[in-house]
Amino acid sequence: MSAAPDLDVRYIAQLARLDLSEAEIATFQTQLGHVLEHVAALRRVDVSAVEPTAHASAVFNVFRDDEPRASFPPEVALSNAPRKANELFVVTKVVE
Amino acid sequence: MLSTLASLTVTALQAKLRAREVSPREALDALAARIDAVDGRLRGYLSTDLEYARRAAESADVTLPLGGVPIAVKDVVSVAGQPCGCASKILAGYRAPFDATAIARLRAAGAIPFGRTNMDEFAMGSSTENSAFQLTRNPWDLSRVPGGSSGGSAAVVAADTAFAALGTDTGGSIRQPAALCGCVGLKPSYGRVSRYGLVAFASSLDQIGPLTKTVADAALLLGVMAGRDPLDSTSLDAPVPDYAAAVRDFSIKGARIGLPKEYFVSGIDPQVEAAVRAAVAHYAKLGAEIVEVSLPHTEYAVAVYYIIATAEASANLARFDGVRYGHRAADTNGLLEHYGRTRAEGFGPEVKRRIILGTYVLSSGYYDAYYLRAQKVRTLMRQDFEKAFAQCDALICPTSPVPAFKLGERTADPLAMYLADIFTIAANLAGICGVSLPGGFAKAADDGDRELPIGVQLLGPAFAEEKLLGIAHAFEQTTDWHQRRPALG
């Protein structure tokens, strides 16, 4: 019944780095199928000569002076870190 | 005496503080007593920092525009030293190390940010039921939702447990809860208020704005917060007028108010429609000119919004990786498991749902069909508003198609919840300003004579807040809907 047979929630969850349970996958597959059915209405709009809007107020190339500014000392920058050591964030091992 | 002090508007409180009739400490104590008496039932606050607030009150400079005025803040805007958890488990325990620019400006004007209000997790929702921590209740009927996502901010203002509050509006999250709780909620134009220090949901749509008891208070707070900020490159360098004075001096005679015909079709609660039609008649009586206008792409608004907002959210929420802040899954084996489990454990269902949808519409092979197409229809919607505003100064419509609904009534069907945002999301997509103000009461059909507030929405062109608030003020000053207070039963 879903109008979005291409939506593969299990695969998209991998792209999003988000583990989902089997129950969540099934629920989202149905619910987001309904949302995509609604969204399909956009196909009716002729957009062949329309430029996309990325931002509500178009401002481009906003520069600031390239000058050093005060920044957090390490203890403040690390104050919310779930794991830290030697004034550094501790990350999961990424190379063998 | 104490409870009447807590019920003051910001403008009235500041006048008493300045005249030294009341001290900032007395005002804060009155508010704290009111919170003690009421918030156990309402649950609008996630936390308060009264110790800090008392210190700030002792040293407050009452000659400043907001000197000594305590302000409640939605849990998504950073206040240095206070929690900023976005009502999410993934940020449980997080404390902001810096002030948002809006907060820094409020503090410089003398305000005291003292409490964190509940919200839908990461501002995703229309009922505040998506908070990971607690349900906030509607002060007019404790069995109903306060709206969302700034539901805590709306509830505390309506219940006199805050003089004013900050909210954020990505698709109606200030205006819709203001409507459902019976207070004033202003979404400024995109770029009017700096977003620096606001935890991002959808960066091209988010704005910080005030929830207040009156239009004059909204004007006062906007004037303090607005203006260019070098820390937010999307904040615009436009002059900041004296909004409070402009609102006082505004004359409604000859103002042109547009009635978008697409907004009065089907699906609106008859009592809501009647209240908006009565507001239109009221404006005509005040000397405004009523014109019918058309926003032909209205029917696509929800579809465009839920593509663009979720796409931006999926990118913004990638920063929650369990390394620099927030929850981190224990005992993971390798990087992918670290990310996957940290995010699975930290995010709630609605946030997960939107990350999946947003990732999908941006993914290879679907980008053009969904995201790019939605951006093009967004252009058409902006053009609709440009054409409409060539004929009028502001548009009038409902804020929400229905009054406050029951807790749990809509949680099972996300699409139904999304469709209820129909009247508010177009303003965010177009970058224009909008305000919801108290415009009447509905009798709950299933609940005898229970009265629920109705919000009337006014929409104005980008950076036309002076006139928008002036038009709102003219209505407010000649009606008494905003003076009613809930019984908290």
Contacts between the chains, C-beta under 8 A, distances in Angstrom:
chain1	res1	chain2	res2	distance
A	6	B	365	8.0
A	6	B	366	7.2
A	7	B	360	5.9
A	9	B	356	5.9
A	12	B	356	5.3
A	12	B	359	5.1
A	12	B	360	4.9
A	12	B	363	6.7
A	13	B	356	6.3
A	15	B	359	5.3
A	15	B	363	6.3
A	16	B	314	6.4
A	16	B	343	7.8
A	16	B	355	5.1
A	16	B	356	6.4
A	16	B	359	4.3
A	17	B	318	7.7
A	17	B	321	7.9
A	17	B	336	6.9
A	17	B	339	3.9
A	17	B	340	5.6
A	17	B	343	6.2
A	18	B	340	6.3
A	18	B	343	4.8
A	18	B	344	6.1
A	18	B	347	7.3
A	18	B	352	6.3
A	18	B	355	5.9
A	18	B	356	7.3
A	19	B	340	3.8
A	19	B	341	5.6
A	19	B	343	7.3
A	19	B	344	3.9
A	20	B	344	6.9
A	20	B	352	6.9
A	20	B	356	7.9
A	24	B	349	7.5
A	24	B	352	6.8
A	28	B	352	7.4
A	28	B	353	5.7
A	28	B	356	5.6
A	31	B	353	6.6
A	31	B	413	8.0
A	31	B	414	5.3
A	31	B	415	7.3
A	32	B	353	6.8
A	32	B	356	6.5
A	32	B	357	5.5
A	32	B	360	7.5
A	34	B	414	7.9
A	34	B	415	4.9
A	35	B	306	6.3
A	35	B	357	6.5
A	35	B	414	6.9
A	35	B	415	5.5
A	35	B	418	7.1
A	38	B	302	7.0
A	38	B	303	5.9
A	38	B	415	6.2
A	38	B	419	7.9
A	39	B	303	4.4
A	39	B	306	6.8
A	39	B	307	6.3
A	39	B	370	6.9
A	41	B	299	7.1
A	41	B	300	6.3
A	41	B	303	5.6
A	42	B	300	5.9
A	42	B	303	5.2
A	42	B	304	7.0
A	42	B	307	7.9
A	42	B	370	8.0
A	42	B	373	5.4
A	42	B	374	6.5
A	42	B	377	5.8
A	43	B	373	7.8
A	45	B	297	7.3
A	45	B	300	6.4
A	45	B	373	7.7
A	45	B	376	7.8
A	45	B	377	5.4
A	45	B	380	7.0
A	47	B	373	6.1
A	47	B	376	3.9
A	47	B	377	6.4
A	47	B	380	7.5
A	50	B	376	4.3
A	50	B	377	7.8
A	50	B	379	5.2
A	50	B	380	6.2
A	51	B	376	7.2
A	51	B	379	5.8
A	52	B	372	5.9
A	52	B	375	3.4
A	52	B	376	5.0
A	52	B	378	7.3
A	52	B	379	6.4
A	53	B	375	5.5
A	53	B	376	7.7
A	53	B	378	4.3
A	53	B	379	4.4
A	53	B	382	6.0
A	53	B	429	7.9
A	54	B	204	6.5
A	54	B	375	6.3
A	55	B	190	7.8
A	55	B	204	4.9
A	55	B	234	7.0
A	55	B	431	7.9
A	56	B	190	3.8
A	56	B	191	7.4
A	56	B	204	6.1
A	56	B	205	7.2
A	56	B	382	7.7
A	56	B	428	7.4
A	56	B	429	7.2
A	56	B	430	6.5
A	56	B	431	2.5
A	56	B	462	7.6
A	57	B	189	7.6
A	57	B	190	5.3
A	57	B	191	4.6
A	57	B	234	7.1
A	57	B	236	6.1
A	57	B	431	5.2
A	57	B	462	6.6
A	59	B	191	7.5
A	59	B	233	7.2
A	59	B	234	6.5
A	59	B	236	6.8
A	62	B	233	3.8
A	62	B	234	7.9
A	64	B	230	5.7
A	72	B	97	6.3
A	72	B	98	7.9
A	76	B	97	5.0
A	77	B	97	7.5
A	79	B	95	7.0
A	79	B	97	5.9
A	80	B	93	7.7
A	80	B	94	5.2
A	80	B	95	6.7
A	80	B	97	7.4
A	80	B	324	7.1
A	80	B	325	3.8
A	80	B	326	7.2
A	81	B	323	7.5
A	81	B	324	6.1
A	81	B	325	6.6
A	82	B	322	6.2
A	82	B	323	7.6
A	82	B	325	7.5
A	82	B	326	6.9
A	82	B	327	7.0
A	82	B	328	3.7
A	83	B	328	6.5
A	89	B	323	5.5
A	89	B	324	6.0
A	91	B	323	5.6
A	92	B	332	6.4
A	92	B	334	6.9
A	92	B	335	5.1
A	92	B	338	4.3
A	93	B	334	7.6
A	93	B	335	7.7
A	94	B	335	5.1
